[in-house]
């Protein structure tokens, strides 16, 4: 009881000295503990995996379960060696171009399908068919079609990412309340104003969702495309590491890819919060 009383007096004293109301100080502490708790819970699974991995490395051969030190050394070599880092930047550039191109191509198609029943009936089967073709099949097709490596990789990434954008935008347009559409048209809005004032906010939100989905989709696909004869990129480095059973390098490039995807997703989320400020931070939350 004495300790609790001393702690309470300390909090009141801090509040008095800093000029911050007591309620604000007392409310800030639980939030800080909650943040630390969430951070710990997020990190804990990876700590457990790291311990299990390091334990397995003590009883297996290095090309199966290399130690964490070897993986960290390879990862540091990637970050500090320009010849290796440039390979990662080449792959990153391909991802940026593919995700951006899928938005440029997919948004108009999704809009057309959402606004026109005729376009919907004509384009939906085609988009579904394209989405159903596996990535490896597209890689084989582009090897026959194109002789330029960048064209091959770009085509595969775009053709796999664009259908995701199309359906995200299509669903966004279809989710608009019909009463809002009737109201905008009742005020005499022309087709351009209809798109700018009503459809575009919904399309923006859907486009950001599609971009985040396509980052993961493109990261998983780009390596498959680069493994087939690409002279530059992470896929080439993984192929070289695979040929000599260099598991630490394989895992280091895998971590690099995951961090690349997380960085791109975080950038998209920052842009989303900036452009969609009207939704508020707590939109859709209890």
Helices and strands as residue ranges (DSSP letters): H 2-18, H 22-57, H 68-80, H 82-115, H 117-132, H 135-145, H 149-174, H 178-186, H 191-194, I 195-199, H 200-227, H 234-243, H 247-275, G 277-279
